[in-house]
Amino acid sequence: MSETSDEKTLAEAVDALADRFRAMPQSRLLGAVPGHPSRAAAGLALARWLAEAARAAEAVRVDGGADGVPAHELPDVGVFAVGDQLAVVGHDLAAALAALPGDAVVALPDGPPVAAGAVRAMAVRRLVEASAAL
């Protein structure tokens, strides 16, 4: 299956932010940002949201979203792993969304159910905003 423009945009946004986190020195990763005690904590919060969105998208494919996939919080494995965590869960989300029609309904845990295309747009927006805030 070839990658659509929307899927490519999500993958590019994920890779760009993950690379920024991977390149940050410890002092910058530990620096506070509005709403979070550190940049690493902000990145982990975003990675957790991406993981939850991917889990919700996968549930649509597996059982129509009726029961959902059991939630497991993405662990905090240290400030130097945040870039890799973002990359993994971001690409998981892109793959899960690619397997769905754009109008498939995804039940996000932090809001009302929305179309898969809207989940992709929300993810890209969150990634771009996080990158700008760094």
N, CA, C and O atoms as CSV, one atom per row, in Angstrom:
chain,resi,resn,atom,element,x,y,z
A,1,MET,N,N,0.850,-1.172,0.000
A,1,MET,CA,C,0.000,0.000,0.000
A,1,MET,C,C,0.898,1.238,0.000
A,1,MET,O,O,1.845,1.339,0.779
A,2,SER,N,N,0.579,2.161,-0.882
A,2,SER,CA,C,1.383,3.378,-0.920
A,2,SER,C,C,0.895,4.355,0.134
A,2,SER,O,O,-0.270,4.348,0.532
A,3,GLU,N,N,1.808,5.182,0.567
A,3,GLU,CA,C,1.514,6.135,1.627
A,3,GLU,C,C,0.815,7.358,1.039
A,3,GLU,O,O,1.270,7.919,0.042
A,4,THR,N,N,-0.298,7.771,1.664
A,4,THR,CA,C,-1.005,8.957,1.185
A,4,THR,C,C,-0.294,10.202,1.709
A,4,THR,O,O,0.596,10.119,2.556
A,5,SER,N,N,-0.702,11.347,1.191
A,5,SER,CA,C,-0.125,12.615,1.626
A,5,SER,C,C,-0.373,12.857,3.114
A,5,SER,O,O,0.513,13.331,3.825
A,6,ASP,N,N,-1.588,12.529,3.584
A,6,ASP,CA,C,-1.913,12.720,5.002
A,6,ASP,C,C,-1.047,11.836,5.888
A,6,ASP,O,O,-0.544,12.280,6.921
A,7,GLU,N,N,-0.874,10.575,5.476
A,7,GLU,CA,C,-0.044,9.658,6.252
A,7,GLU,C,C,1.406,10.131,6.258
A,7,GLU,O,O,2.090,10.038,7.278
A,8,LYS,N,N,1.871,10.635,5.126
A,8,LYS,CA,C,3.241,11.139,5.038
A,8,LYS,C,C,3.414,12.359,5.940
A,8,LYS,O,O,4.447,12.507,6.592
A,9,THR,N,N,2.412,13.229,5.980
A,9,THR,CA,C,2.478,14.415,6.842
A,9,THR,C,C,2.594,14.009,8.303
A,9,THR,O,O,3.388,14.592,9.041
A,10,LEU,N,N,1.816,13.018,8.734
A,10,LEU,CA,C,1.887,12.548,10.119
A,10,LEU,C,C,3.262,11.938,10.400
A,10,LEU,O,O,3.874,12.247,11.422
A,11,ALA,N,N,3.745,11.089,9.518
A,11,ALA,CA,C,5.056,10.462,9.722
A,11,ALA,C,C,6.171,11.505,9.772
A,11,ALA,O,O,7.087,11.398,10.587
A,12,GLU,N,N,6.095,12.507,8.905
A,12,GLU,CA,C,7.115,13.559,8.896
A,12,GLU,C,C,7.081,14.379,10.181
A,12,GLU,O,O,8.130,14.722,10.726
A,13,ALA,N,N,5.890,14.693,10.663
A,13,ALA,CA,C,5.765,15.458,11.910
A,13,ALA,C,C,6.301,14.646,13.086
A,13,ALA,O,O,6.982,15.189,13.956
A,14,VAL,N,N,5.999,13.361,13.115
A,14,VAL,CA,C,6.510,12.473,14.175
A,14,VAL,C,C,8.034,12.436,14.126
A,14,VAL,O,O,8.698,12.623,15.146
A,15,ASP,N,N,8.582,12.197,12.948
A,15,ASP,CA,C,10.038,12.075,12.822
A,15,ASP,C,C,10.756,13.369,13.188
A,15,ASP,O,O,11.801,13.340,13.837
A,16,ALA,N,N,10.199,14.495,12.775
A,16,ALA,CA,C,10.830,15.781,13.069
A,16,ALA,C,C,10.896,16.031,14.572
A,16,ALA,O,O,11.937,16.434,15.092
A,17,LEU,N,N,9.787,15.792,15.270
A,17,LEU,CA,C,9.779,16.037,16.715
A,17,LEU,C,C,10.650,15.010,17.444
A,17,LEU,O,O,11.384,15.364,18.366
A,18,ALA,N,N,10.571,13.755,17.038
A,18,ALA,CA,C,11.394,12.721,17.673
A,18,ALA,C,C,12.877,13.056,17.525
A,18,ALA,O,O,13.648,12.909,18.473
A,19,ASP,N,N,13.270,13.502,16.345
A,19,ASP,CA,C,14.675,13.868,16.119
A,19,ASP,C,C,15.097,15.055,16.986
A,19,ASP,O,O,16.229,15.102,17.467
A,20,ARG,N,N,14.196,16.003,17.183
A,20,ARG,CA,C,14.524,17.148,18.047
A,20,ARG,C,C,14.765,16.687,19.474
A,20,ARG,O,O,15.707,17.141,20.123
A,21,PHE,N,N,13.918,15.788,19.968
A,21,PHE,CA,C,14.116,15.266,21.325
A,21,PHE,C,C,15.412,14.466,21.415
A,21,PHE,O,O,16.138,14.580,22.403
A,22,ARG,N,N,15.706,13.672,20.417
A,22,ARG,CA,C,16.927,12.854,20.437
A,22,ARG,C,C,18.184,13.720,20.462
A,22,ARG,O,O,19.209,13.321,21.016
A,23,ALA,N,N,18.103,14.897,19.864
A,23,ALA,CA,C,19.271,15.773,19.770
A,23,ALA,C,C,19.445,16.694,20.979
A,23,ALA,O,O,20.480,17.346,21.110
A,24,MET,N,N,18.461,16.753,21.851
A,24,MET,CA,C,18.530,17.676,22.993
A,24,MET,C,C,19.495,17.188,24.060
A,24,MET,O,O,19.536,16.001,24.382
A,25,PRO,N,N,20.274,18.119,24.606
A,25,PRO,CA,C,21.102,17.757,25.761
A,25,PRO,C,C,20.234,17.591,27.007
A,25,PRO,O,O,19.103,18.075,27.058
A,26,GLN,N,N,20.763,16.919,27.985
A,26,GLN,CA,C,20.017,16.651,29.213
A,26,GLN,C,C,19.490,17.932,29.853
A,26,GLN,O,O,18.352,17.967,30.320
A,27,SER,N,N,20.304,18.978,29.878
A,27,SER,CA,C,19.863,20.220,30.514
A,27,SER,C,C,18.615,20.777,29.839
A,27,SER,O,O,17.740,21.321,30.512
A,28,ARG,N,N,18.524,20.651,28.545
A,28,ARG,CA,C,17.346,21.146,27.827
A,28,ARG,C,C,16.148,20.211,28.039
A,28,ARG,O,O,15.024,20.679,28.219
A,29,LEU,N,N,16.380,18.914,28.019
A,29,LEU,CA,C,15.302,17.949,28.263
A,29,LEU,C,C,14.674,18.164,29.636
A,29,LEU,O,O,13.467,17.990,29.805
A,30,LEU,N,N,15.486,18.537,30.608
A,30,LEU,CA,C,14.999,18.713,31.978
A,30,LEU,C,C,14.445,20.107,32.252
A,30,LEU,O,O,13.891,20.359,33.322
A,31,GLY,N,N,14.595,21.018,31.282
A,31,GLY,CA,C,14.089,22.378,31.447
A,31,GLY,C,C,12.568,22.410,31.439
A,31,GLY,O,O,11.925,21.728,30.641
A,32,ALA,N,N,12.007,23.201,32.326
A,32,ALA,CA,C,10.549,23.317,32.436
A,32,ALA,C,C,9.956,24.035,31.235
A,32,ALA,O,O,10.588,24.912,30.646
A,33,VAL,N,N,8.743,23.655,30.881
A,33,VAL,CA,C,7.965,24.329,29.844
A,33,VAL,C,C,6.554,24.535,30.406
A,33,VAL,O,O,6.147,23.812,31.315
A,34,PRO,N,N,5.814,25.496,29.888
A,34,PRO,CA,C,4.470,25.741,30.419
A,34,PRO,C,C,3.626,24.467,30.432
A,34,PRO,O,O,3.486,23.780,29.420
A,35,GLY,N,N,3.069,24.174,31.609
A,35,GLY,CA,C,2.190,23.026,31.758
A,35,GLY,C,C,2.878,21.719,32.103
A,35,GLY,O,O,2.212,20.718,32.367
A,36,HIS,N,N,4.218,21.716,32.105
A,36,HIS,CA,C,4.961,20.477,32.383
A,36,HIS,C,C,6.238,20.808,33.154
A,36,HIS,O,O,6.826,21.872,32.962
A,37,PRO,N,N,6.663,19.897,34.021
A,37,PRO,CA,C,7.873,20.154,34.783
A,37,PRO,C,C,9.149,20.117,33.930
A,37,PRO,O,O,10.189,20.632,34.340
A,38,SER,N,N,9.060,19.502,32.739
A,38,SER,CA,C,10.224,19.447,31.854
A,38,SER,C,C,9.777,19.211,30.417
A,38,SER,O,O,8.639,18.813,30.165
A,39,ARG,N,N,10.700,19.464,29.465
A,39,ARG,CA,C,10.412,19.167,28.066
A,39,ARG,C,C,10.195,17.666,27.890
A,39,ARG,O,O,9.330,17.243,27.122
A,40,ALA,N,N,10.977,16.874,28.600
A,40,ALA,CA,C,10.831,15.423,28.500
A,40,ALA,C,C,9.448,14.989,28.983
A,40,ALA,O,O,8.835,14.105,28.383
A,41,ALA,N,N,8.954,15.596,30.053
A,41,ALA,CA,C,7.615,15.264,30.555
A,41,ALA,C,C,6.552,15.662,29.535
A,41,ALA,O,O,5.575,14.938,29.345
A,42,ALA,N,N,6.732,16.800,28.884
A,42,ALA,CA,C,5.788,17.225,27.848
A,42,ALA,C,C,5.816,16.242,26.677
A,42,ALA,O,O,4.767,15.890,26.137
A,43,GLY,N,N,7.002,15.804,26.287
A,43,GLY,CA,C,7.126,14.834,25.203
A,43,GLY,C,C,6.501,13.501,25.570
A,43,GLY,O,O,5.860,12.864,24.735
A,44,LEU,N,N,6.682,13.077,26.808
A,44,LEU,CA,C,6.092,11.820,27.262
A,44,LEU,C,C,4.563,11.925,27.276
A,44,LEU,O,O,3.877,10.977,26.895
A,45,ALA,N,N,4.031,13.057,27.708
A,45,ALA,CA,C,2.575,13.243,27.708
A,45,ALA,C,C,2.027,13.148,26.276
A,45,ALA,O,O,0.983,12.538,26.047
A,46,LEU,N,N,2.726,13.743,25.336
A,46,LEU,CA,C,2.303,13.665,23.935
A,46,LEU,C,C,2.414,12.226,23.424
A,46,LEU,O,O,1.520,11.742,22.731
A,47,ALA,N,N,3.502,11.550,23.764
A,47,ALA,CA,C,3.666,10.151,23.348
A,47,ALA,C,C,2.550,9.286,23.913
A,47,ALA,O,O,2.061,8.382,23.235
A,48,ARG,N,N,2.148,9.554,25.138
A,48,ARG,CA,C,1.051,8.788,25.744
A,48,ARG,C,C,-0.256,9.048,25.002
A,48,ARG,O,O,-1.041,8.121,24.801
A,49,TRP,N,N,-0.503,10.292,24.593
A,49,TRP,CA,C,-1.710,10.583,23.832
A,49,TRP,C,C,-1.677,9.866,22.483
A,49,TRP,O,O,-2.678,9.283,22.066
A,50,LEU,N,N,-0.536,9.905,21.803
A,50,LEU,CA,C,-0.403,9.211,20.522
A,50,LEU,C,C,-0.645,7.712,20.686
A,50,LEU,O,O,-1.295,7.089,19.846
A,51,ALA,N,N,-0.125,7.138,21.764
A,51,ALA,CA,C,-0.315,5.706,22.025
A,51,ALA,C,C,-1.789,5.391,22.262
A,51,ALA,O,O,-2.297,4.386,21.763
A,52,GLU,N,N,-2.477,6.241,23.019
A,52,GLU,CA,C,-3.903,6.029,23.278
A,52,GLU,C,C,-4.713,6.159,21.988
A,52,GLU,O,O,-5.648,5.391,21.759
A,53,ALA,N,N,-4.357,7.121,21.155
A,53,ALA,CA,C,-5.055,7.301,19.880
A,53,ALA,C,C,-4.822,6.089,18.973
A,53,ALA,O,O,-5.745,5.629,18.301
A,54,ALA,N,N,-3.592,5.576,18.953
A,54,ALA,CA,C,-3.294,4.383,18.148
A,54,ALA,C,C,-4.091,3.190,18.655
A,54,ALA,O,O,-4.641,2.422,17.866
A,55,ARG,N,N,-4.150,3.040,19.959
A,55,ARG,CA,C,-4.909,1.938,20.568
A,55,ARG,C,C,-6.390,2.040,20.180
A,55,ARG,O,O,-7.021,1.031,19.865
A,56,ALA,N,N,-6.932,3.238,20.203
A,56,ALA,CA,C,-8.335,3.439,19.835
A,56,ALA,C,C,-8.558,3.135,18.354
A,56,ALA,O,O,-9.569,2.529,17.998
A,57,ALA,N,N,-7.633,3.544,17.492
A,57,ALA,CA,C,-7.758,3.263,16.059
A,57,ALA,C,C,-7.645,1.765,15.788
A,57,ALA,O,O,-8.359,1.231,14.938
A,58,GLU,N,N,-6.759,1.093,16.501
A,58,GLU,CA,C,-6.622,-0.357,16.341
A,58,GLU,C,C,-7.883,-1.075,16.809
A,58,GLU,O,O,-8.238,-2.113,16.249
A,59,ALA,N,N,-8.558,-0.554,17.809
A,59,ALA,CA,C,-9.783,-1.171,18.318
A,59,ALA,C,C,-10.877,-1.154,17.256
A,59,ALA,O,O,-11.678,-2.086,17.180
A,60,VAL,N,N,-10.921,-0.117,16.443
A,60,VAL,CA,C,-11.921,-0.038,15.383
A,60,VAL,C,C,-11.720,-1.186,14.414
A,60,VAL,O,O,-12.685,-1.821,13.990
A,61,ARG,N,N,-10.482,-1.453,14.064
A,61,ARG,CA,C,-10.168,-2.515,13.111
A,61,ARG,C,C,-10.458,-3.890,13.705
A,61,ARG,O,O,-10.942,-4.780,13.006
A,62,VAL,N,N,-10.166,-4.065,14.991
A,62,VAL,CA,C,-10.287,-5.371,15.639
A,62,VAL,C,C,-11.733,-5.711,15.979
A,62,VAL,O,O,-12.208,-6.795,15.641
A,63,ASP,N,N,-12.433,-4.804,16.639
A,63,ASP,CA,C,-13.783,-5.136,17.107
A,63,ASP,C,C,-14.803,-4.033,16.844
A,63,ASP,O,O,-15.845,-3.969,17.496
A,64,GLY,N,N,-14.498,-3.186,15.903
A,64,GLY,CA,C,-15.428,-2.102,15.618
A,64,GLY,C,C,-15.424,-1.016,16.668
A,64,GLY,O,O,-16.276,-0.129,16.646
A,65,GLY,N,N,-14.477,-1.072,17.590
A,65,GLY,CA,C,-14.372,-0.069,18.634
A,65,GLY,C,C,-15.302,-0.298,19.800
A,65,GLY,O,O,-15.368,0.524,20.714
A,66,ALA,N,N,-16.026,-1.409,19.781
A,66,ALA,CA,C,-17.022,-1.659,20.820
A,66,ALA,C,C,-16.400,-1.795,22.201
A,66,ALA,O,O,-16.830,-1.132,23.145
A,67,ASP,N,N,-15.412,-2.631,22.323
A,67,ASP,CA,C,-14.799,-2.872,23.628
A,67,ASP,C,C,-13.496,-2.117,23.804
A,67,ASP,O,O,-13.074,-1.860,24.932
A,68,GLY,N,N,-12.864,-1.765,22.718
A,68,GLY,CA,C,-11.574,-1.102,22.807
A,68,GLY,C,C,-10.482,-2.078,23.190
A,68,GLY,O,O,-10.742,-3.229,23.542
A,69,VAL,N,N,-9.278,-1.602,23.116
A,69,VAL,CA,C,-8.113,-2.390,23.494
A,69,VAL,C,C,-7.758,-1.985,24.916
A,69,VAL,O,O,-7.761,-0.793,25.223
A,70,PRO,N,N,-7.453,-2.936,25.795
A,70,PRO,CA,C,-7.125,-2.561,27.177
A,70,PRO,C,C,-6.010,-1.513,27.227
A,70,PRO,O,O,-5.005,-1.617,26.523
A,71,ALA,N,N,-6.212,-0.520,28.063
A,71,ALA,CA,C,-5.238,0.568,28.173
A,71,ALA,C,C,-4.060,0.162,29.043
A,71,ALA,O,O,-4.215,-0.434,30.109
A,72,HIS,N,N,-2.895,0.502,28.556
A,72,HIS,CA,C,-1.653,0.334,29.310
A,72,HIS,C,C,-0.883,1.627,29.127
A,72,HIS,O,O,-0.519,1.980,28.005
A,73,GLU,N,N,-0.633,2.332,30.214
A,73,GLU,CA,C,0.055,3.613,30.105
A,73,GLU,C,C,1.489,3.407,29.627
A,73,GLU,O,O,2.207,2.536,30.117
A,74,LEU,N,N,1.881,4.217,28.673
A,74,LEU,CA,C,3.245,4.204,28.177
A,74,LEU,C,C,4.165,4.557,29.345
A,74,LEU,O,O,3.979,5.600,29.972
A,75,PRO,N,N,5.146,3.720,29.649
A,75,PRO,CA,C,5.973,3.970,30.833
A,75,PRO,C,C,6.960,5.120,30.645
A,75,PRO,O,O,7.357,5.450,29.527
A,76,ASP,N,N,7.335,5.705,31.749
A,76,ASP,CA,C,8.396,6.711,31.760
A,76,ASP,C,C,9.704,5.952,31.906
A,76,ASP,O,O,10.020,5.448,32.984
A,77,VAL,N,N,10.459,5.872,30.825
A,77,VAL,CA,C,11.718,5.117,30.854
A,77,VAL,C,C,12.938,6.035,30.807
A,77,VAL,O,O,14.054,5.594,30.531
A,78,GLY,N,N,12.706,7.311,31.082
A,78,GLY,CA,C,13.815,8.250,31.173
A,78,GLY,C,C,13.789,9.303,30.092
A,78,GLY,O,O,13.203,9.117,29.026
A,79,VAL,N,N,14.437,10.412,30.389
A,79,VAL,CA,C,14.392,11.570,29.496
A,79,VAL,C,C,15.032,11.302,28.143
A,79,VAL,O,O,14.625,11.894,27.144
A,80,PHE,N,N,16.016,10.431,28.091
A,80,PHE,CA,C,16.708,10.183,26.824
A,80,PHE,C,C,15.930,9.259,25.897
A,80,PHE,O,O,16.304,9.106,24.734
A,81,ALA,N,N,14.867,8.644,26.379
A,81,ALA,CA,C,14.063,7.725,25.567
A,81,ALA,C,C,12.836,8.387,24.947
A,81,ALA,O,O,12.158,7.773,24.123
A,82,VAL,N,N,12.542,9.619,25.327
A,82,VAL,CA,C,11.309,10.264,24.865
A,82,VAL,C,C,11.257,10.362,23.343
A,82,VAL,O,O,10.202,10.115,22.760
A,83,GLY,N,N,12.335,10.708,22.694
A,83,GLY,CA,C,12.343,10.791,21.230
A,83,GLY,C,C,11.998,9.465,20.589
A,83,GLY,O,O,11.222,9.412,19.635
A,84,ASP,N,N,12.571,8.396,21.108
A,84,ASP,CA,C,12.275,7.072,20.559
A,84,ASP,C,C,10.829,6.670,20.844
A,84,ASP,O,O,10.168,6.078,19.992
A,85,GLN,N,N,10.344,6.988,22.032
A,85,GLN,CA,C,8.956,6.668,22.350
A,85,GLN,C,C,8.000,7.408,21.411
A,85,GLN,O,O,7.037,6.820,20.918
A,86,LEU,N,N,8.258,8.680,21.166
A,86,LEU,CA,C,7.432,9.442,20.231
A,86,LEU,C,C,7.446,8.803,18.846
A,86,LEU,O,O,6.402,8.671,18.207
A,87,ALA,N,N,8.622,8.412,18.389
A,87,ALA,CA,C,8.737,7.814,17.059
A,87,ALA,C,C,7.940,6.521,16.960
A,87,ALA,O,O,7.201,6.317,15.997
A,88,VAL,N,N,8.083,5.656,17.939
A,88,VAL,CA,C,7.401,4.356,17.888
A,88,VAL,C,C,5.890,4.524,17.914
A,88,VAL,O,O,5.194,3.994,17.048
A,89,VAL,N,N,5.375,5.253,18.894
A,89,VAL,CA,C,3.911,5.366,19.005
A,89,VAL,C,C,3.331,6.224,17.891
A,89,VAL,O,O,2.201,5.989,17.461
A,90,GLY,N,N,4.076,7.209,17.419
A,90,GLY,CA,C,3.599,8.024,16.301
A,90,GLY,C,C,3.461,7.211,15.029
A,90,GLY,O,O,2.486,7.368,14.293
A,91,HIS,N,N,4.419,6.351,14.767
A,91,HIS,CA,C,4.328,5.493,13.584
A,91,HIS,C,C,3.274,4.404,13.777
A,91,HIS,O,O,2.639,3.979,12.812
A,92,ASP,N,N,3.083,3.949,15.017
A,92,ASP,CA,C,1.982,3.009,15.292
A,92,ASP,C,C,0.642,3.665,14.953
A,92,ASP,O,O,-0.226,3.042,14.340
A,93,LEU,N,N,0.484,4.928,15.357
A,93,LEU,CA,C,-0.754,5.641,15.058
A,93,LEU,C,C,-0.938,5.796,13.554
A,93,LEU,O,O,-2.030,5.571,13.033
A,94,ALA,N,N,0.122,6.179,12.858
A,94,ALA,CA,C,0.022,6.339,11.404
A,94,ALA,C,C,-0.393,5.031,10.741
A,94,ALA,O,O,-1.230,5.038,9.838
A,95,ALA,N,N,0.175,3.917,11.169
A,95,ALA,CA,C,-0.170,2.613,10.594
A,95,ALA,C,C,-1.603,2.228,10.918
A,95,ALA,O,O,-2.316,1.715,10.055
A,96,ALA,N,N,-2.032,2.467,12.148
A,96,ALA,CA,C,-3.401,2.129,12.539
A,96,ALA,C,C,-4.413,2.947,11.749
A,96,ALA,O,O,-5.442,2.421,11.322
A,97,LEU,N,N,-4.127,4.228,11.552
A,97,LEU,CA,C,-5.045,5.082,10.801
A,97,LEU,C,C,-5.047,4.734,9.317
A,97,LEU,O,O,-6.080,4.836,8.654
A,98,ALA,N,N,-3.893,4.323,8.794
A,98,ALA,CA,C,-3.794,3.957,7.380
A,98,ALA,C,C,-4.674,2.746,7.056
A,98,ALA,O,O,-5.128,2.587,5.923
A,99,ALA,N,N,-4.908,1.904,8.048
A,99,ALA,CA,C,-5.709,0.702,7.842
A,99,ALA,C,C,-7.212,0.984,7.891
A,99,ALA,O,O,-8.021,0.089,7.647
A,100,LEU,N,N,-7.580,2.213,8.201
A,100,LEU,CA,C,-8.999,2.568,8.342
A,100,LEU,C,C,-9.444,3.503,7.222
A,100,LEU,O,O,-8.642,4.278,6.701
A,101,PRO,N,N,-10.718,3.430,6.852
A,101,PRO,CA,C,-11.238,4.474,5.959
A,101,PRO,C,C,-11.250,5.806,6.717
A,101,PRO,O,O,-11.395,5.823,7.940
A,102,GLY,N,N,-11.100,6.905,6.003
A,102,GLY,CA,C,-11.022,8.213,6.641
A,102,GLY,C,C,-12.225,8.591,7.474
A,102,GLY,O,O,-12.124,9.420,8.379
A,103,ASP,N,N,-13.389,7.975,7.168
A,103,ASP,CA,C,-14.588,8.310,7.929
A,103,ASP,C,C,-14.891,7.309,9.045
A,103,ASP,O,O,-15.928,7.417,9.700
A,104,ALA,N,N,-14.004,6.338,9.272
A,104,ALA,CA,C,-14.192,5.388,10.381
A,104,ALA,C,C,-14.191,6.161,11.688
A,104,ALA,O,O,-13.401,7.091,11.854
A,105,VAL,N,N,-15.053,5.799,12.605
A,105,VAL,CA,C,-15.180,6.515,13.871
A,105,VAL,C,C,-14.235,5.924,14.902
A,105,VAL,O,O,-14.259,4.723,15.172
A,106,VAL,N,N,-13.399,6.786,15.477
A,106,VAL,CA,C,-12.413,6.391,16.482
A,106,VAL,C,C,-12.822,7.023,17.812
A,106,VAL,O,O,-13.011,8.236,17.903
A,107,ALA,N,N,-12.956,6.188,18.836
A,107,ALA,CA,C,-13.364,6.653,20.165
A,107,ALA,C,C,-12.132,7.019,20.981
A,107,ALA,O,O,-11.580,6.181,21.693
A,108,LEU,N,N,-11.710,8.261,20.875
A,108,LEU,CA,C,-10.549,8.716,21.638
A,108,LEU,C,C,-10.895,8.764,23.122
A,108,LEU,O,O,-12.027,9.090,23.478
A,109,PRO,N,N,-9.939,8.446,23.991
A,109,PRO,CA,C,-10.225,8.424,25.421
A,109,PRO,C,C,-10.439,9.804,26.038
A,109,PRO,O,O,-11.022,9.913,27.116
A,110,ASP,N,N,-9.976,10.854,25.370
A,110,ASP,CA,C,-10.063,12.185,25.973
A,110,ASP,C,C,-11.054,13.106,25.269
A,110,ASP,O,O,-10.934,14.329,25.342
A,111,GLY,N,N,-12.028,12.516,24.590
A,111,GLY,CA,C,-12.999,13.353,23.907
A,111,GLY,C,C,-14.030,12.515,23.196
A,111,GLY,O,O,-14.055,11.291,23.328
A,112,PRO,N,N,-14.878,13.180,22.441
A,112,PRO,CA,C,-15.923,12.445,21.725
A,112,PRO,C,C,-15.322,11.655,20.565
A,112,PRO,O,O,-14.231,11.971,20.092
A,113,PRO,N,N,-16.039,10.625,20.108
A,113,PRO,CA,C,-15.576,9.873,18.930
A,113,PRO,C,C,-15.472,10.805,17.725
A,113,PRO,O,O,-16.317,11.676,17.519
A,114,VAL,N,N,-14.422,10.604,16.936
A,114,VAL,CA,C,-14.204,11.419,15.745
A,114,VAL,C,C,-13.755,10.530,14.589
A,114,VAL,O,O,-13.348,9.386,14.796
A,115,ALA,N,N,-13.833,11.058,13.383
A,115,ALA,CA,C,-13.406,10.322,12.196
A,115,ALA,C,C,-11.896,10.117,12.213
A,115,ALA,O,O,-11.154,10.930,12.764
A,116,ALA,N,N,-11.456,9.034,11.609
A,116,ALA,CA,C,-10.024,8.712,11.563
A,116,ALA,C,C,-9.220,9.857,10.953
A,116,ALA,O,O,-8.121,10.162,11.416
A,117,GLY,N,N,-9.760,10.482,9.928
A,117,GLY,CA,C,-9.068,11.620,9.316
A,117,GLY,C,C,-8.881,12.759,10.293
A,117,GLY,O,O,-7.858,13.442,10.261
A,118,ALA,N,N,-9.855,12.975,11.163
A,118,ALA,CA,C,-9.746,14.031,12.173
A,118,ALA,C,C,-8.714,13.665,13.230
A,118,ALA,O,O,-8.019,14.541,13.745
A,119,VAL,N,N,-8.607,12.381,13.560
A,119,VAL,CA,C,-7.582,11.942,14.524
A,119,VAL,C,C,-6.201,12.246,13.957
A,119,VAL,O,O,-5.326,12.737,14.671
A,120,ARG,N,N,-6.006,11.954,12.682
A,120,ARG,CA,C,-4.715,12.229,12.028
A,120,ARG,C,C,-4.402,13.726,12.090
A,120,ARG,O,O,-3.280,14.115,12.412
A,121,ALA,N,N,-5.391,14.557,11.782
A,121,ALA,CA,C,-5.193,16.012,11.805
A,121,ALA,C,C,-4.881,16.491,13.217
A,121,ALA,O,O,-4.022,17.353,13.402
A,122,MET,N,N,-5.573,15.939,14.221
A,122,MET,CA,C,-5.315,16.310,15.614
A,122,MET,C,C,-3.888,15.937,16.004
A,122,MET,O,O,-3.202,16.713,16.669
A,123,ALA,N,N,-3.441,14.756,15.594
A,123,ALA,CA,C,-2.094,14.301,15.934
A,123,ALA,C,C,-1.044,15.210,15.303
A,123,ALA,O,O,-0.084,15.607,15.964
A,124,VAL,N,N,-1.224,15.537,14.035
A,124,VAL,CA,C,-0.269,16.429,13.359
A,124,VAL,C,C,-0.248,17.779,14.057
A,124,VAL,O,O,0.822,18.337,14.301
A,125,ARG,N,N,-1.436,18.314,14.383
A,125,ARG,CA,C,-1.499,19.618,15.059
A,125,ARG,C,C,-0.760,19.578,16.392
A,125,ARG,O,O,-0.004,20.498,16.703
A,126,ARG,N,N,-0.968,18.523,17.186
A,126,ARG,CA,C,-0.302,18.403,18.486
A,126,ARG,C,C,1.212,18.300,18.316
A,126,ARG,O,O,1.965,18.884,19.095
A,127,LEU,N,N,1.654,17.569,17.315
A,127,LEU,CA,C,3.098,17.427,17.068
A,127,LEU,C,C,3.721,18.757,16.652
A,127,LEU,O,O,4.794,19.125,17.129
A,128,VAL,N,N,3.048,19.462,15.770
A,128,VAL,CA,C,3.558,20.765,15.292
A,128,VAL,C,C,3.575,21.764,16.452
A,128,VAL,O,O,4.545,22.505,16.613
A,129,GLU,N,N,2.518,21.791,17.255
A,129,GLU,CA,C,2.478,22.703,18.395
A,129,GLU,C,C,3.583,22.380,19.404
A,129,GLU,O,O,4.212,23.285,19.952
A,130,ALA,N,N,3.813,21.101,19.643
A,130,ALA,CA,C,4.864,20.710,20.581
A,130,ALA,C,C,6.234,21.129,20.055
A,130,ALA,O,O,7.086,21.599,20.809
A,131,SER,N,N,6.429,20.953,18.767
A,131,SER,CA,C,7.704,21.352,18.167
A,131,SER,C,C,7.925,22.846,18.283
A,131,SER,O,O,9.037,23.288,18.573
A,132,ALA,N,N,6.887,23.626,18.061
A,132,ALA,CA,C,6.994,25.084,18.158
A,132,ALA,C,C,7.260,25.527,19.599
A,132,ALA,O,O,7.915,26.544,19.823
A,133,ALA,N,N,6.755,24.770,20.571
A,133,ALA,CA,C,6.910,25.152,21.977
A,133,ALA,C,C,8.294,24.809,22.516
A,133,ALA,O,O,8.677,25.284,23.585
A,134,LEU,N,N,9.035,24.002,21.799
A,134,LEU,CA,C,10.370,23.612,22.281
A,134,LEU,C,C,11.339,24.728,22.033
A,134,LEU,O,O,12.519,24.606,22.363
